[in-house]
């Protein structure tokens, strides 16, 4: 894969970029199932091709622009469940699905703009679509 400019990675709701993101990230989580027993001489042994607890976290950090994420974070719990969220890479790869906003924070430094950080955890399965 060729090098890509990080500034071109975006998180979108439907087709609209969320907030004034400066840094975005993606973390994949999951655990294999350990079936180690006395016959394995103390070495971990996993069920082949099976993962449990699979999830993806999307993070975004940037400058507060329109208070959409703040309003979602301070509103009813149902507003934190967001369908059709997409993490888009510069080469056209996409990860999309339903997510829930799990954390939100803001900082207002004396000589800087108002910044925010938000984390979205996958709610169910997601779709990875490589670029054509």
C-alpha positions as CSV (number, residue, x, y, z in Angstrom):
1,X,0.0,0.0,0.0
2,X,1.3,3.4,-0.9
3,X,1.8,6.1,1.8
4,X,-1.3,8.2,2.5
5,X,-1.8,11.7,4.0
6,X,-3.5,11.4,7.4
7,X,-5.3,14.6,6.9
8,X,-7.3,12.9,4.1
9,X,-8.8,10.2,6.4
10,X,-12.3,11.3,7.5
11,X,-15.3,10.1,9.5
12,X,-18.6,10.7,7.9
13,X,-22.3,10.5,8.8
14,X,-24.1,9.5,5.7
15,X,-21.9,11.5,3.2
16,X,-21.2,14.5,5.5
17,X,-17.8,14.9,7.3
18,X,-18.2,15.1,11.1
19,X,-16.9,18.2,12.8
20,X,-13.6,19.9,12.1
21,X,-11.4,16.8,12.5
22,X,-7.6,17.2,12.6
23,X,-6.8,13.7,13.7
24,X,-8.9,10.6,13.1
25,X,-8.1,7.0,14.0
26,X,-9.4,3.4,13.9
27,X,-8.8,0.6,16.3
28,X,-9.9,-3.0,15.7
29,X,-10.5,-5.2,18.7
30,X,-11.2,-8.9,19.2
31,X,-10.0,-12.0,21.1
32,X,-9.3,-15.5,20.0
33,X,-10.8,-18.4,22.1
34,X,-8.2,-20.0,24.2
35,X,-8.7,-23.8,24.4
36,X,-5.4,-24.6,26.2
37,X,-5.5,-27.7,28.3
38,X,-3.1,-30.1,30.1
39,X,-1.9,-31.6,26.8
40,X,-0.6,-28.2,25.5
41,X,2.4,-28.1,27.9
42,X,1.5,-24.6,29.1
43,X,1.4,-23.0,25.6
44,X,-1.7,-21.1,24.5
45,X,-3.8,-22.9,21.9
46,X,-6.6,-21.1,20.1
47,X,-9.6,-22.3,18.1
48,X,-8.7,-21.7,14.4
49,X,-10.4,-19.0,12.5
50,X,-12.7,-17.9,15.4
51,X,-12.7,-14.5,17.1
52,X,-15.0,-13.2,19.8
53,X,-15.8,-9.7,21.0
54,X,-14.9,-8.1,17.7
55,X,-15.4,-4.4,17.6
56,X,-14.0,-1.3,15.9
57,X,-13.4,2.1,17.6
58,X,-13.3,5.3,15.5
59,X,-11.8,8.4,17.1
60,X,-11.8,12.0,16.0
61,X,-10.1,15.0,17.4
62,X,-10.4,18.5,16.1
63,X,-11.7,22.0,16.5
64,X,-15.4,22.5,17.5
65,X,-17.3,24.0,14.6
66,X,-21.0,23.4,14.8
67,X,-21.6,21.7,18.1
68,X,-23.2,18.7,16.5
69,X,-21.1,16.2,18.5
70,X,-21.5,18.3,21.7
71,X,-25.2,18.3,21.3
72,X,-25.3,14.5,20.7
73,X,-23.1,13.9,23.8
74,X,-25.3,16.0,26.1
75,X,-28.6,14.9,24.7
76,X,-30.6,11.8,25.3
77,X,-28.8,8.4,25.3
78,X,-30.7,7.4,22.1
79,X,-28.9,10.3,20.2
80,X,-25.5,8.7,20.9
81,X,-26.5,5.7,18.7
82,X,-25.5,6.7,15.2
83,X,-26.3,4.7,12.1
84,X,-24.4,4.9,8.8
85,X,-21.0,6.1,10.1
86,X,-18.1,5.7,7.7
87,X,-14.3,5.8,8.2
88,X,-12.9,6.8,4.8
89,X,-9.2,6.3,3.8
90,X,-7.6,8.5,1.2
91,X,-7.3,5.6,-1.2
92,X,-11.0,5.0,-1.1
93,X,-11.1,2.1,1.4
94,X,-14.1,2.4,3.8
95,X,-15.3,0.9,7.1
96,X,-19.0,1.6,7.7
97,X,-21.7,0.5,10.0
98,X,-23.7,1.5,13.1
99,X,-21.8,3.1,16.0
100,X,-22.4,4.5,19.5
101,X,-20.6,7.6,20.8
102,X,-18.8,6.2,23.9
103,X,-16.8,9.2,24.9
104,X,-16.8,12.9,24.2
105,X,-14.6,15.7,25.7
106,X,-13.8,19.3,25.0
107,X,-10.9,21.5,25.9
108,X,-10.7,25.3,25.7
109,X,-7.0,26.3,26.1
110,X,-6.2,30.0,26.7
111,X,-4.5,30.6,23.4
112,X,-6.0,28.0,21.2
113,X,-9.3,27.2,19.6
114,X,-12.0,25.1,21.4
115,X,-11.0,21.4,20.7
116,X,-13.0,18.2,21.1
117,X,-12.3,14.4,21.2
118,X,-14.9,11.8,20.4
119,X,-14.9,8.0,20.3
120,X,-17.4,5.8,18.5
121,X,-17.6,2.1,19.2
122,X,-19.2,-0.3,16.7
123,X,-22.7,-1.4,17.4
124,X,-23.0,-4.8,15.7
125,X,-21.2,-5.8,12.6
126,X,-19.5,-3.5,10.2
127,X,-18.5,-3.6,6.5
128,X,-15.0,-3.1,5.2
129,X,-15.0,-2.1,1.5
130,X,-11.6,-2.0,-0.2
131,X,-11.2,0.6,-3.0
132,X,-11.8,-0.7,-6.5
